[in-house]
Amino acid sequence: MASTALVWLRRDLRCDDHAALYHALRRYPRVYCAFVFDTGILDELPSRQDRRVEFIHASLLELHQGLQQLAARSGAPGGGLIVRHGPALECIVQLAQELGVQEVLANRDYEPQAIARDQSVAQALHALGIAFSDYKDQVLLDRDEVLTQQGRPYSVFTPYKRAWLQRLDDFQLKPYPVDRYAHHLAPPPADERLPTLSDLSFGPTNLRELPLPSGMSGAQRLLQDFVPRMAAYQEARDYPGRKGVSYLSVHLRFGTVSIRQLAALAAKQAAEGCGGAQTWLSELAWRDFYFMILWHHPQVVTQSFKPEYDRVQWDEAPELWQAWCEARTGYPLVDAAMHQLLQTGYMHNRLRMVVASFLTKDLGIDWRRGERFFAQHLNDYDLAANNGGWQWAASTGCDAQPYFRIFNPITQSQRFDPDGTFIRRYLPELVGVPDAHIHFPAAMKPAALAACGLRLGVDYPVPVVDHARARQRTLMRFSLLPESEIS
């Protein structure tokens, strides 16, 4: 009779409302939990100081305690987390053998490399007579659960959202009652200890200085802070200088909070007529949409969703690329957004659209380069959403809007940071610039510049491009495609 299972944690660092953990505990009287710091991922990181690694490490410490407490409340002596450091395939297969498990259970991942990894792990386990199974957990509806009437995946968001909302019933939002079977949690081996950051060859970052609490408790604190602000979300979310969003994206990324908990809360308030909750629920639908796109169209990782747009001739422009990366474009909202990213690992969603549009439409640089830059720096980097967002901005992805949607960085700044609050927070050299000119100091007359002590080209860069001319270049760039391909 099967008696022992191993739950392999990845993007699901919590011990409540957890699909794989629930199914393991319900079916097996002895369940171990493990996480692998996968060197296949860690060794590709550009720095040994990475906020995401530190966030994961801190979240695992809390998860270890959470599993122990969960077991203790059920009257069991078990609980706790096994942590390994090495290639994921080798670590999981070896651990499964050491523990004598009959099955390894995990929550499903949708990224091509992760899918290939899981297939390799499943094959290696199968050769040893050990089963492998995965479960839907990090999304609400996945793979083929939302299809057109013709049985095909959607390629445009709005009709997808309508179908998604129709499928989103109480069953999909119901939490998994993990605590009901917590007495089946097994203790880690006696000599088990969690590695330190230095054991992983990583050092501390400025994570503790940021307003980014880690772990399950951090996610719940952020959620409770957001609940009274949810009603204003629809209007406030676009203003980076205001506290208008939930700040839960990194917790969704690493699964320290359940997507079902968030969606159930949003759906309840939306049903009561809360416009902010309806908008937030739509954002969760966007998240599912991009996971679905990545699952059905894995080629989007390196290619345009609309294949004809791979024929667009992007510029190399190394000096413009460096100016964008280093927040030296001469457009304050763009530069402030890039400083926010570099200093904190976070960027407001409105600003992600602005800087992505600026890179692709003003500087004429390939969206793939920007996507990779975000992959290096974003705390909440998620391949599906990040790829989808960049392709949306570049007009190469899943969007009904044509290529001539080009954000004006000045009018975006005037509209969404009207008094320059956000700009001044990240560009202190512009603190003395009047509100009327904070969005584009290059338009100031010499006397006005002198009056506020700003030297263009010295204290703050001159614009690297003229937006109006850049816009024309973009229209020309895309118009070189046959009309049938850009309509």
Protein Blocks (a to p, Z undefined) as FASTA:
>chain_A
ZZbdcdddfklccfehifklmmmmmmpcbdcddddddfklmmmpcbfcdfklmmmmmmmm
mmmmmmmmmmmmnopagecddddeddfklmmmmmmmmnopabdcddddfbfklmmmmmmm
mmmmmmnopacddddfkbmbecjlpccfkopacfbfklmmmmmmmmmcfklmpccdfklm
mmmpccddfklccddfklnopacdfklmpccdehjklmmmmmmmmmmmmmmmmmmmmmmk
bcfbgolmmmmmnopacfklmmmmmmmmmmnopaklmmmmmmmmmmmmmmmmmmmmmmlm
mmcfblmlmmpccdfklmlmmmmmnopnopaklmmmmmmmmmnopacfklmmmmmmmmmm
mnopafklmmmmmmmmmmklcfklmmmmmmmmnopaccfbdfklccdfklmmmmmmmnom
mmmmmmmmlmmpcfklmmommlpcfklmmmnopaehilpccdfbdfklmmmmmmmmmmmp
cfklmZZ
